[in-house]
Amino acid sequence: DNSSHDTYLNIAQAVFTTDLNDDTQARLGLGTYSASGSGLDTERSTVHTGNTIGQGFTPIMLDGALTFKTRFAPVKLFGTWLENQQAEADNNAWRAGLKLGSAKKAGDWELSYEYRVMEADSTYDQLSESDFGAIKGNAFEGGTNIKGHIIKARYNIYDNWQAGLSLYNTEPESGSGDSSNRIQLDFVWKF
């Protein structure tokens, strides 16, 4: 049943990948989505924070990566830029990073570093990564209006079992709040 509080999401994305030579691959993506409906106008849970209540969302996203094969390990440079076309302020987000290695089979490993900035109305806060949060007021909260560093390490113990360690150093992008340091240990079992 439709509700008068439903929020609708339409998504489109195109990705182009090409080999520049035997050792280098390039990937470029362009995407957008539209979140609409009266659900955007209502007060949402404080677990998801950052957006201006009632703000519409139609961001344009440009994503790119270069991957190089080396004797040591694959190296990937990546980045994303996003701008919400419906917001007049605090409407940008971006990330840039580097990944070494590729943990896919037993004995494989990878290390990555990323810096990310998400302004308050850049993207619909309920679609953002919940692990990437900051201390705002008296609580750790995800959503938007966050910037910071992410360092990850992954190791495949077996083909279907991976151990991972993630370090997050984040703070509010604007306004008050403290920086937060977070460590996350994951064991992923694929079946």
VEXTORVEX-506888 format. One record per residue (C-alpha): residue in one letter; y, x, z. Coordinates in steps of 0.1 Angstrom, whole numbers, always signed. Layout:
residues N
type	yy	xx	zz
A	Y	X	Z
...
***
This chain:
residues 191
type	yy	xx	zz
D	+0	+0	+0
N	+35	+12	-8
S	+58	+15	+22
S	+96	+14	+21
H	+95	+48	+38
D	+73	+65	+11
T	+84	+98	-3
Y	+74	+107	-39
L	+67	+142	-53
N	+65	+151	-90
I	+56	+187	-99
A	+57	+207	-132
Q	+49	+244	-137
A	+43	+267	-166
V	+29	+303	-162
F	+27	+330	-189
T	+5	+360	-184
T	+2	+390	-208
D	-12	+425	-208
L	+16	+449	-215
N	-10	+477	-219
D	-45	+486	-206
D	-32	+492	-171
T	-2	+468	-168
Q	-1	+430	-166
A	+30	+408	-164
R	+32	+372	-152
L	+62	+349	-154
G	+63	+314	-141
L	+89	+286	-143
G	+85	+254	-122
T	+103	+225	-106
Y	+95	+195	-84
S	+113	+164	-74
A	+110	+149	-39
S	+125	+114	-37
G	+123	+82	-17
S	+137	+66	+14
G	+114	+87	+35
L	+139	+116	+30
D	+166	+95	+48
T	+147	+89	+80
E	+146	+113	+110
R	+115	+134	+107
S	+94	+152	+133
T	+110	+182	+150
V	+80	+202	+140
H	+95	+204	+105
T	+131	+215	+107
G	+159	+229	+86
N	+167	+202	+60
T	+198	+180	+61
I	+185	+145	+66
G	+188	+125	+34
Q	+191	+156	+12
G	+174	+153	-22
F	+152	+181	-37
T	+149	+192	-73
P	+146	+230	-71
I	+141	+252	-101
M	+117	+281	-94
L	+113	+314	-113
D	+84	+336	-103
G	+73	+369	-116
A	+49	+398	-110
L	+39	+431	-125
T	+4	+445	-117
F	-5	+481	-123
K	-40	+496	-123
T	-39	+530	-106
R	-67	+555	-96
F	-59	+547	-59
A	-57	+509	-60
P	-41	+480	-80
V	-3	+478	-73
K	+15	+445	-76
L	+53	+440	-75
F	+63	+403	-71
G	+92	+381	-65
T	+104	+344	-66
W	+138	+328	-68
L	+145	+292	-61
E	+176	+270	-63
N	+177	+233	-52
Q	+198	+215	-79
Q	+206	+186	-56
A	+221	+206	-27
E	+257	+218	-27
A	+252	+244	+0
D	+223	+264	+16
N	+203	+257	-16
N	+187	+291	-24
A	+155	+308	-14
W	+139	+341	-26
R	+112	+365	-18
A	+103	+400	-29
G	+73	+421	-21
L	+47	+447	-28
K	+9	+445	-26
L	-16	+474	-27
G	-53	+468	-33
S	-71	+435	-39
A	-97	+422	-13
K	-122	+402	-34
K	-156	+418	-28
A	-173	+436	+1
G	-155	+468	+10
D	-123	+458	-8
W	-90	+459	+10
E	-53	+450	+5
L	-20	+457	+22
S	+12	+438	+14
Y	+48	+436	+25
E	+72	+407	+17
Y	+108	+399	+26
R	+117	+362	+24
V	+149	+341	+28
M	+148	+303	+29
E	+182	+286	+33
A	+182	+252	+50
D	+182	+229	+20
S	+165	+252	-6
T	+132	+233	-5
Y	+117	+203	+12
D	+109	+217	+47
Q	+75	+199	+50
L	+62	+219	+19
S	+71	+253	+34
E	+45	+277	+49
S	+40	+267	+85
D	+31	+303	+96
F	+66	+315	+85
G	+88	+303	+113
A	+114	+313	+138
I	+125	+306	+174
K	+152	+280	+172
G	+166	+268	+205
N	+136	+269	+230
A	+107	+266	+205
F	+90	+283	+176
E	+96	+261	+145
G	+86	+263	+109
G	+104	+247	+79
T	+134	+262	+63
N	+166	+280	+75
I	+144	+311	+81
K	+144	+347	+69
G	+122	+377	+77
H	+95	+402	+71
I	+58	+396	+65
I	+32	+424	+66
K	-5	+416	+59
A	-37	+435	+58
R	-70	+422	+45
Y	-105	+436	+44
N	-137	+420	+29
I	-166	+427	+53
Y	-189	+409	+29
D	-182	+392	-4
N	-177	+359	+14
W	-163	+371	+47
Q	-128	+385	+51
A	-108	+398	+81
G	-71	+396	+80
L	-41	+407	+102
S	-6	+393	+96
L	+26	+404	+113
Y	+57	+382	+111
N	+93	+392	+121
T	+116	+362	+115
E	+148	+347	+126
P	+170	+317	+117
E	+188	+323	+83
S	+220	+308	+98
G	+230	+293	+131
S	+217	+302	+165
G	+183	+314	+175
D	+164	+346	+184
S	+142	+368	+163
S	+105	+362	+168
N	+75	+386	+164
R	+42	+371	+157
I	+7	+385	+152
Q	-20	+365	+135
L	-57	+375	+132
D	-78	+356	+106
F	-115	+355	+97
V	-122	+337	+65
W	-157	+327	+56
K	-162	+314	+20
F	-192	+291	+14
***
